[in-house]
Every structure is written in C-alpha cells, then in structure tokens.
Amino acid sequence: MNKLVYKTDYNDTKSPKIISFNKEKPPVKTRVISNFLIKPFFTSLKKIVEGNKIEWCRHDKTLDKVEDSGYMFTHVLYSQKNEFVTHFGREDGIKASKWFPVFEPMLYFLKDKYNYKELIKVKMNLYINQGEQCEHAKHVDFKEPGTNRVPDGLITSVFNFTTCDGYTKIGNEKIPSKENELIVFEGRKEHCGSTPTNTKSRVVININVI
C-alpha cells in the first residue's frame, strides 16, 4: 500500500524523523451481527416502527435518478444534507427529525463495533408487500457532494426490524431479512433491498458513517 511520508529535522543535529501513515482506512468486510440490540430496546423500537405515529414519506421509485418498478416509504432520522426538510417542509435547518433521539442509542451499539468519526445519514425504509417480490435498483448510499466519488472509509449498515423473505443484496450476495440483525459492509459496494411476500411490510434502518 502506498504511504504518504512527512519528513522533519527539527533544526537540530539528530537524524531526520520519518512519520508515515496510511491515507486510506482498511476495507470493511461484510459482516452480519445477530441480536445487535438488547432485547428490551429492540422491542420498544419495533413497536414504534410498526405503529401509526411515524411520519412516512411515499416515493414512487427507490432512487431519484433511476427508474425501477418499486415504491417505498422513508423517514430520514438524520442527514448532513438536511434531506428531511424537503420531506416535512421544515425551514429551521435542523438536521434531525423529532424521532432521532429515540433511535440515537443504536449508534452507541454501532460505535462499540466500529469506532467511526462522523455520522452521515440515518434513514428508515418501509417496504410494502406488493403481491410479488420486487428487487430495487442497486446503488451506493452516499457520494461526496459535486463528485461521483464514494468517500474513503464509508461504512454502510442495514438494520432489520422484520423477519421475512425480503433481503438485502450486496453485489450478488443475498442476505435474508432477520429481525434485530445488522448487516455492515464497505460503503462503496453497490447494494439494494427487496420487498417481502410473506409479511405485510418490511422495515429497515440504513446508517452511513465514516
């Protein structure tokens, strides 16, 4: 791996000191973590996402710039880009929805596994049973503004609230949807989700960190 080298001699008679460091973080291997949240916390969140109090926004397609045959509902809990302002008509510039403090402790569990530095986005997706299984368009969740580049060190996670025949597909690998299970993978890997056929709906949370 190429290394950046910074050289200093401190204006003294000692040999020059060489400081080397890697610019890029090591790649993250795809990992599935079962029973990610403690059971009481998971149960309380599951009741919320399956209830009727969350403000869901309907989308006729799953990606803004790609046509697919599916539709979905979303709720942005946190975004550096203030995306939920568009969803809920807010003009105060706050980056988090009112539900974010309820779900925020999930990030402590993630922090315990991956010592990330920066939170990029937390978004809930609600997939409805459409009578047949629909696989949505492949994508990456985040690119640097004004570029087509996925930032170094981006980690994407998909947390499942629903055990069903829906799945998360990373590359060509299908990982079944199982409740209280977290899928963690390299953020530059294309992925997609699918709708269920054996439950009324499927709910996941996508988390992106660096």
Secondary structure by P-SEA (a helix, b strand, c coil): cbbbbbbbcccccccbbbbbbbccccccccccccccccaaaaaaaaaaaaccccbbbbbccccccccccccbbbbbccccccccccccccccccccccccccccaaaaaaaaacccccccbbbbbbbccccbbbbcbbbbccccccccccccbbbbbbbbcccccbbbbcccccccccccbbbbcccccccbbbbbccccbbbbbbbbcc
